[in-house]
Amino acid sequence: MSSMRRVYLDNNATTPVLPEVLEAMRPYFGETFGNASSIHHHGQETRAAVERARDSVAALLGCRASEVVFTSGGTEGDNLAVAGLVKAGDHLISSSVEHHAVLNSCKHLESLGCEVTFLPVDGQGLVDPDDVRRALRPSTKLISIMMANNETGVLQPVEEFGKIAAEADVYFHTDAVQAAGKVAIDVKRIGCDLLSTSGHKMHASQGVGALYVRKGTRLEPLFYGGRHERSRRAGTENVPGIVGMGKAAELALEALRRGDDKSMAALRDRLQETVLARVDEAGMNGDGAPRVPNTTNIFFDHIEGEAMVIALDLKGLAISTGAACSSGALEPSHVLMAMGLRPDRARASIRFSLGKQNTAEDVDFALSLVPETVTRLRELSPVYKKQAVST
């Protein structure tokens, strides 16, 4: 029996671990297994590996190694950044299109007596810097606005937010989980005090991440235990995961210097332009806004996005309707609704996200399936049939 060809275009949900990353991790599951806090040979071997990885992540972010805190991923990094700074009585500014790791942290802080302003976005999904400036109060402690949106790929003007935060003498955190490894990051240029990243969005393993914490920023830890990570994050280090993230950071930096982001953007553009040329009543969400090079989000009127995800999966193509952690939710995407989409159009939107492993042939495969699948699903739609008859 021939095995079906499978193409994965859902890299914003998670990425495959690159072979070089897996190879770098391999020794730390077996022969090099020490606890990085132990002072004997085994511990010092793994401690050295953790510190090499810290140097690599710092190089990717443009910061000092001592400012990198290893975490279990983006969610922990976001929680530590937000809840580690803001206390009852403080005011926090965020946006309506944040990942739930930030949104739900903010909502929890509200329940503890903090005040939170969730700023709107325009039709492209962008926060207006003037809105940030207007939202400032004497009690404002933190601005937390993401760098790249996980559903649309839209890049926010984070450098402008950094300037506003510096002028007002408040902290600025940006969730860069979907940006790290895809676009150049320099925390000094951004002007942020905190920046979260996640290994499995950049071809390292799941269960590891890093939070940049600017020197002098005093964070209240989420966990209490040993003095790991300079007392900012207690718990024995996930050495294989950290080593893998370090290797992935090295590979990402090399790729950015080679200009691989431009070739990925060209692949993405060919995918979206061909789909939009072949399919009527479709359009791009966030059109005209700057985006990370691997992501496009397209609406296909008169279909249900979930039905399209299932239909394409049966043919071997993996895509999604939005955030993986919201998969199965009956509510339309909060990101697309905040951008002003009608609920039916938000439900008819599909995210395509490429990874380093994807090729031109993968895009061709997607293009051979998407238009015909949209046509077939529309033919099954009573609403579409009714409209077709009336016109």
Disulfide bonds with the S-S distance in Angstrom:
none
